[in-house]
Every structure is written in C-alpha cells, then in structure tokens.
Amino acid sequence: MDLFQLTTSNDSTHSTEATNSTSATDVAALREENRRLRKVCQALMERVETGGGADPAPYAAFERSVLLAEQVRERTDALHRTLDELSQVNTRLLAAKAEAEAANLSKTKFLAAVSHDLLQPLNAARLFASALETHSLPETSQMLVSHIGRSLKDVEGLIGTLVDISRLDAGVLHADKAPFAVSTLLDALAEEYRQVAGVRGLALHYVPSSAVVESDLALLARVIRNFLSNAVRYTEHGRVLLGCRRRKKGLEITVGDTGPGIPEQQREAIFLEFRRANQPNGAHSRGLGLGLAIVDRISAMLGQPITLASRPGVGALFSITVPYATAAISIVHNTRTAPLPDNAEDPLNGSVIWVIDDDLAIIEGMQALLGSWGCRVRAAATVSALEAASDGERPAVLLVDYHLGEHRETGIELAARLQRRYPGLASVVITANHEAEIKRATREAGMHCLLKPLKPLRLRMLLGTLLNKFERVQPSACDWPDKNLDPPRRR
C-alpha cells in the first residue's frame, strides 16, 4: 500500500470515528492535514524523479557513467595499439641503429686497416725521399725530389685526415692526458714549420714558453699543426706567429698570421666538414676541408676550447686553451729540444742506432735516411739478426716498430727486454696505431712514441735530444755488465 492509500485509509478511519465521537470541526482539520500530506508526498516523488539543485538525476548519471566507461575502454584500446606500434617502431629503430653502428665500426676498422697498409709503403717512400734530399743532386733532380716529397706529404695528410675523422665519429679515439712541458711540443713544431714557412717566403716568429700543461700531446700537436698549416697555406706574404699567453684558466697557445683573414659570416662554417673559407689563392687550398672539423672534435674531446679572432685583410688568430698541470712531469715528456750552437758537433754523427722492423722497405728506408745523417745504422727484423750484425757495438738509441708481424711480443716489450740487456738504451716505439692505450703504455715504460708516417725533422730532433742526454749520462766501462765489451761510443 502506497503512501496515498495509507493516508486515504487513515482518513476513512478517522472519519468514522469522528462521526461517532468527534465534531465536524475535527473532521475538517483532519481533511486539511490529509491534503497537506498529499502535497508533501507529491513534492517528494517529483524530487526523487527529476532531482533537485545541481545534483544529476540518477539515471542520467548512470548513462553518463556507461558512456564514460566506453570512452575509457576505446581510448585504452587505442593506447595499447599505439604502444604496440611504438614498440615495433622502436625495435626496428634499435635494429637499424645496431646495423648502422656495425657498419660504422666496420668502416672504421676498414679505414684503419687500409691506412696501416697504405702508411707502410708511404712511410718507406717518405724515408727514401728525405734521404735523397740530403744527397748532392743536379738542380733539376733536386727539384723533382722536392716535388715527390710534397706529393707524398699531401697523400699522408689526406689519409691521416680520413682516418682521424672516422675514428672521432666512431668514438674509438680517446684522449691520453698527461703533464708535459709545452716546450716539448712547441719547440719541435716551430723548427718544423720555420722551414715550411721559409719555402713560401714567410717568417715564423716563435715565442717559447716554460709552462707545464696537461693534455694529450699527440692530439694537441694535431690541433697546433693544423693551425700552423692553415696559416702558412693561406698567407701570401708577411709572417706567422706561434706563442702562448698565460691565462687564469690555463695556457692559451696561439697561432696568428698576416693572411687575408676570415669574414665573420664564415667563422662558424669553416669548422664544419668539407667547408673552407673562400680565399683567392685557391692553388694553396689543397685538402678535404676536414682539418678544422677535426680540430673542433678534438677540442670537444679534450675539453679544451678553441677561439678564433680575425680581421679581413689583416689576418687571423687561432687559439686553444690548455689547463696547467697539477701532477709531476713525466721524464719522457720533460725533454726539451734546444737548438745546437753553430760550432757544436752534431750528436747524430757516428752514433749507433738500432732499427727493428719486419718490413724490408722500412728497414732500407731507415738505413738510407739515418745513414745520410751520419749515423751508424744497424737494422734487422729480429734481435738475434740485429746483434749478429752489430759486431759487439752497443746501441745508443733503439727504433722499434710496435707491431712486429707474427712475433708474440710488442715493440714495447721487446724494447724493455733490450733495455735490461743494455742499460741506458733510449727507445723510440714507432706505430701507425693512434690508440691512447699504446701511447700511455709507451710513456709508462719510459719510452718515446712516434706515429707513422715518420716526419724526418721530428725524428732528427728527437734523436738529437736523446743522444745529447745519452752523452751526459752514459756509464763508464766498469758499469757495463760484460767487462769484455766496450761501453757505447761514437766512431
């Protein structure tokens, strides 16, 4: 029975009772109460049915909930489909990345192998050409030999540039930072490029520095050598400057020139691959346009910034800032090369130099070059063959290739073995491999490292430094383990 029926029943009951026990006034009051209750009941029913205020009706809220749940389900399904597609795309991207990395690594290994195979005969050719330049030849022949040397140097530069940019991009070239006197690097570069600048009719002004810095000597040399090469190449007349400024954050090594300068709009572009400044002297612009791109990458790897200042028509100034060393200087790197006095005897003349290499062309080339400098050269592929050809002569310097074919020991290990046998023997490891581990191992063994193709002037300066030091510290006859053999001597 609903509220209306209940009310009606109550009303009938009350009416009957009123007839029997109450007056008409009471009946009227009850009917008014009944009317009021009906009105309240109707209002309550309408409120339940249609809702009131801001609250939604129950059925409408239910419909919206169902619709929202459906939308959530559809969007969830769409999201799952998108995630599946992204997962597939990501899988394909990872596969493509792995394939690209494998291809890049393969390219790097290929270039490294090809460069090593190419650098071997190129190294021999450079040695032969340098030896020829020391001979007394007719003027026309001397000119031809000079042309051969320059062409070989260009080939060397192109191969080295391609290999370096490939290694830098592949991330396989790492820095081997160590403290060294900056004069160790700059003295040699100044002497080398003084001659190069002289051929072009330019003057090289060099300001030495006694600062001690910490960097990768070989990579830093590549940066400074690139600056110097560009300065000489693009400067038609005037001079080139090599010097240093002491800054708070480090030593600023600077190379300046009096060339045409670089317009401001080109100063960023020249550090990109295959880009060069537009210069009028195109005949001197041989190269791939990768030199400064390599410099930029090396600078980023070392964390040593480069700067460029230039005024068109006045010149350009390239700099790199190298931090000062905080650790002790390595004995190997603390060998400053000072020029010999004019009346001083050439330390190479008559000095006994041993050469160990498994390439016959390299052996013959080293014999020709070192012999033209007055050295007594003993060269062979093995220690036993070398000692057999030496007739008891003690070596002053050993030049040994790092990779010795099928031999189990490296050039560093072989040199260490010979140093134990011949105390005081200075050793130079020669390699076409630019890996930081080899340079670090050579330095830790107390030896020097030179990269192929050998630069004859760099080799001669290093030999002069080592032989001068050898003359000062060589032991007396009583210090030698074998009393029957004479100590090292120059003949």
Salt bridges, closest charged atoms under 4 A:
GLU32 OE2 - ARG35 NH2 2.45
GLU33 OE2 - ARG36 NH2 2.49
GLU70 OE2 - ARG73 NH2 2.41
ASP77 OD2 - ARG73 NH1 3.16
GLU101 OE2 - LYS97 NZ 2.48
ASP117 OD1 - HIS116 ND1 3.88
ASP154 OD2 - ARG286 NH1 2.74
GLU156 OE1 - ARG126 NH1 2.16
GLU156 OE2 - LYS455 NZ 3.15
ASP164 OD2 - ARG222 NH1 1.88
ASP169 OD1 - ARG297 NE 2.90
ASP176 OD1 - ARG440 NE 3.26
ASP176 OD2 - ARG443 NH1 2.74
ASP187 OD2 - ARG336 NE 3.04
GLU191 OE1 - ARG194 NH1 3.42
GLU192 OE1 - ARG225 NH2 3.17
ASP216 OD1 - LYS439 NZ 3.18
GLU236 OE2 - HIS284 NE2 3.67
GLU252 OE1 - ARG245 NH1 3.74
GLU252 OE1 - ARG247 NE 2.99
GLU273 OE2 - ARG297 NH2 2.29
GLU345 OE2 - ARG490 NH2 3.43
ASP346 OD2 - ARG460 NH2 2.88
ASP357 OD2 - LYS452 NZ 3.87
GLU387 OE2 - ARG421 NH1 2.66
GLU393 OE2 - ARG376 NH2 2.80
GLU393 OE1 - ARG378 NH2 3.22
GLU393 OE2 - ARG491 NH1 3.32
ASP401 OD1 - LYS452 NZ 3.19
GLU409 OE2 - ARG417 NH2 2.55
GLU471 OE2 - ARG490 NH1 3.87
